[in-house]
Amino acid sequence: MELTGAEIVLRCLQEEGVEHVFGYPGGAVLFIYDEFFKQDKVKHILTRHEQGAVHAADGYSRSTRKVGVALVTSGPGATNAVTGIATAYMDSIPMVIISGQVPTPAIGLDAFQEVDTVGITRPCVKHNFLVKDVKDIASTMKKAFYLASSGRPGPVLVDIPKDITQHRAEFVYPDSVSLRSYNPVTKGHPGQIRRALQLILDAKRPMVYTGGGVTLSNASGELAEFVRMMNFPCTNTLMGLGGYPATDRQFLGMLGMHGTYEANMAMQECDVLVAIGARFDDRVIGNPEHFFNPARKIIHIDIDPSSISKRVRVDVPIVGNVQDVLQEMLKALSSSRERVDAAALESWWKQIEEWRSRDCLKYDRQSALIKPQMVVEKLYEVTGGDAFVTSDVGQHQMWAAQFYKFDKPRRWINSGGLGTMGFGLPAAMGVQVANPGAKVACITGEGSIQMCIQELSTCKQYHLPVKIIALNNRYLGMVRQWQEFFHGNRYSESYMDALPDFVKLAEAYGHVGMRIEKPEDVEGALKEAFALEDRLVFMDFVTDQAENVFPMVPGGKGLSEMILV
Amino acid sequence: MRHIISLLMENEAGALSRVSGLFSARGYNIESLSVAPTEDPSLSRMTIVTSGSEDVIEQIIKQLNKLIEVIKVIDLNDGEHIEREMMLVKVKAGEAEREEAKRMADIFRGRIIDVSDQSYTIELTGTVAKLDAFLAAIDRGWILETVRTGASGIGRGARMLRI
């Protein structure tokens, strides 16, 4: 039987096992929305802005490893989605974004709500398609899901002109897909793995540095086994938090611009560095020239060959799926009779403990003002360390990363690569939709939260009891911090006057609002909020305006050139 | 250093813009780019002349390989290869220039493919350097118009780029 293009789109989503689509209707996608109306297998979540829809699908994916799906209309629908798509692209999140397009005969004629969506999104998608024939919808959707979730994952956009959703074709969903131009590797090269193991076994001052790739390939179990078997120290990038249990003794905390003293020093001083699913980006290693003095041997495991030797030359590259490569390495290590130099390792640990004793994350616990770090610590206690935590971008993001100890992967959800303010709340919605009943906290600031505040309305409609923890310092805090350090205290446009009354705002959207002004009220407020299991609670914490994020590696400096408290 | 990169990709709408977009987004140089379908119409072959350090060339090749529609990429400079470019030059050929212009075309083994009472159009094929040499050799004021295809390259002997 022939189906319309719109029916085919829905059938494809059903075939892929998609349960939730986040979206916003409009002219070019009306036929697709009509099909949503006629079925109940795929649920649609109506956000209040397309950016919110894409971030929600992104949060959904990050917390579950499923492909996140968003649906937007042509023109402004697509351009509003771009920030969300670029966010997912930078963090390699598997997503399929379906966008409506003006009817085929109108393309190129500057039609109403027309924009070259494929052109605009090309630099920030793993791949994109413009479907020009109804017969191609099914195979294109199959390819889109396959591309999004295989190899190094990423967002894939499918642009479908309105007339194509109306045309009819036989529906056949392909069982499998093969592309002669796309064959992502999985297994690492055995010779390279052997060379890596030799370096690992010869190491005197080893260090394991892991990123989001460990989470994406579900390799945190293998990583923990490897790190423990070798008794090596381990650090995670911002994207990699939760990849290794943060409460473990061998964990040195996050590294990088706001990483711990011990993690950054160990990165700098190690003689063998094992980089796993991480990409040596500028926020992680600072100045590459400084990083190479002293030199060290580097093993780099990554699924994307273009991540290897991009910023930093490495000695043993291993291209492959992190999980497969780690499994091979574990197999070889457990059958090897060679052992690492235990005495050397012991004195390395002694050095690390000395660095650790510096207690680089200390802050004034006696302050009469609410310290933002303390709010995150209390959140950790109140949630038993088991919440999903999303964040926006800025100081609060760094404090969340430093003070919430993530023991499991997929619990820490933030925009690491693109650094998108406005990500936190919609991402938290996606997490909550995917994990009903779970504790979901959105750590944010009074600046970031206002970038997608409209999604409070979506939370009301779908009963999403997200807990919003706003660390409100009346400043765009990270901007202010840089201005304090590097721009002579000239706080140019980083102060926000005329903030809304967030309590009333939350109430206006039908939620619970709280304003917390004293340190002694923090814990009680958090407990009260989480006790309201079925309500969204907006907690407006009035925090110390002058607090800065430490340690800090200033831009262009090396990892061991940190500013400490 | 100058490199000639050859690649095979799916002959699909938008494929060229993915390659050119990649070069501009990542700040890579393009000296020339030429593309046309192969004997298999589902495939396009592209030749890109670029320049950069070894690290940059390595990244260019990796990034090209990462494009979903790109099937194979080689750096022709990795081995023996032949490079050719074609140029059409319209030169002044009035009474004063006529003989000398013909002589220059002959020296460079060009062919005159269009003649009018005021001009010759010369077809020249060779390496990029040879075409440059021709333009340098002839009086600048005589050149009315030039059009070049950009370099194409192919490996010598058994060295091939095919799927």
HADDOCK unambig.tbl for C-alpha pairs under 7 A between the chains (distance, minus, plus):
assign (segid A and resid 127 and name CA) (segid B and resid 68 and name CA) 6.75 0.50 0.50
assign (segid A and resid 180 and name CA) (segid B and resid 71 and name CA) 6.77 0.50 0.50
assign (segid A and resid 181 and name CA) (segid B and resid 68 and name CA) 6.21 0.50 0.50
assign (segid A and resid 181 and name CA) (segid B and resid 69 and name CA) 5.68 0.50 0.50
assign (segid A and resid 181 and name CA) (segid B and resid 70 and name CA) 5.70 0.50 0.50
assign (segid A and resid 181 and name CA) (segid B and resid 71 and name CA) 4.17 0.50 0.50
assign (segid A and resid 182 and name CA) (segid B and resid 68 and name CA) 5.85 0.50 0.50
assign (segid A and resid 305 and name CA) (segid B and resid 62 and name CA) 6.49 0.50 0.50
assign (segid A and resid 306 and name CA) (segid B and resid 59 and name CA) 6.28 0.50 0.50
assign (segid A and resid 306 and name CA) (segid B and resid 62 and name CA) 5.11 0.50 0.50
assign (segid A and resid 306 and name CA) (segid B and resid 63 and name CA) 6.04 0.50 0.50
assign (segid A and resid 310 and name CA) (segid B and resid 59 and name CA) 6.76 0.50 0.50
